[in-house]
Amino acid sequence: MTARHSMLICDDEIDLAQELGEFFANEGWEVEVCVSGTQAIRLLQGGLAPQVLLTDLRIGTFNGVEVVAAARQLPAGSRPAVTVILTGHVVGSAVAADFACDLLYAKPVDPDLLLREVVSLLALRKACAERGA
């Protein structure tokens, strides 16, 4: 049996967070949804170890880059393999590296595209880890 993928979704737009959560859950993922950066960091530091962290860039007064940074500070076995930032505020030629994440998407995001790219990046990271790269 294939291990299920897991994801933490953090977005203060609760409807969007829940819709994405339901989409990924329907695809067989284990999903946790929260609506604040503080809550996301608390979950991560409390032992939640999702393979994927998906966060909004602006979460109320919080910043999704801070959530990603906190996730990257976790012990190696607890860190998300893939970090994703969603935003409705990025313009121009911004790229994921500008926000220290793996993937960057403008809202509204196509969930099918997000799923394909996240799964592809997870597979690539797993293959690299198995080769010791």
N, C-alpha and C positions, 0 to 999 in steps of 0.2 A: 504494500500500500504506500502511495506517495504521501510524504509529509505535507501537511497543509501550510500554506503561506500565511503570514500574519502581518498586520498593519495597524499602526496608530494614526488616526486622522485627527488633526487639531485645526479647527476653524471656528471663528465666532459667528459665522453664518450657519446657524444650526441646521437649517433646511438642506443646505448644500452638503454639510458634513454627513448628515444622516442619509442623504441620497447616495453619496459616494460609498458610505459604509454599507448600505443595502446592496449596491451594485457589486462590490467586492465580496460580500457575504454570499450573494447568489452565485458567484463564481467559485465558491468553496473556500474563501479566505476566512481566517479568524480576524475579526475587526473590533477594535476599541475606538470609540469616538469621544472626544472631549472638546470643550469650547473655549479654553483659555491656555495660554502658554504656561502659566504657573501650574495648572492641572496636568499638562502634558509632561512637564519636567518632574513633577511629583510622581506621576505614574512610572516614568522611566527610571528614576532614582529608587523607586520602591520595588523594582524587580520586573516590571513589564519589559519584555525583550522582543519587540516586534522586528521582523526582518526589514520592514519598510516603515519609515516615518514620513508622513505627508502632512505638511503644515502650511497654513496661510502665512503670507509675508507680514501682514498687519493683523494682529489678533487683539483688537481693542487697543490698549496702550502698550501692548507687548509686541515684540518683533520675532517673527519666525526664525530669523537667523540665530537668535539667542537660543531657541529651542533646538535647532540643529547643532549648535556649538555645545550645548549641555549633553546632547546625545553622544557626541563624539568624545566626550570626556569620560564616558562610562567604560568599565572594563571590557576588554576585547570581545568576550563572549556575549555581552549584553548590548553592544552597539548595533543599531540598525545597519544592515548591509547597504541599503539604499535610502537616501534622503531626497525628498521632493518638496519643493516650495511652489505653492499656487499663489497667484496674485492678480488683482485687477488694477494694479498701480504701476507696473513696470511698462516703460515705453522705450521705443527705439531699439537699440541693438544689445540690450541686456542679455547675458547668458548665465547659465547655472553657476559658473565659477565666480561670478560677481557676488553671489550670495552664499558661497561656500557649501553648495549642495550639489547633488548629482544630476538632478533634473529640475527644470524650471518651466512652468506652464502658466500662460495667461488664462484668466477666467473669462468665459466659461470653458472648462476643459472637456474634451471628448473622452468619456470614461473608457471606451474601447481602445483608443490610442494610448491612454495612460496605462491601462492593463498590459497591452502588448509591450510597451517600452520598459515598464517595471519588471515584467517577467523576463524579458530579454537581458536586462542588466543584472538581475539576480542570477540567471544562468551563467552569464559571463563571469561574475564574481565567484560563483561556485567552482567553475572550471579553473579559474586562476588559482584559487585556494587549493584545489586538488593537485595541481601541478607544482604548487609551492612557489608560485610567482607573486 
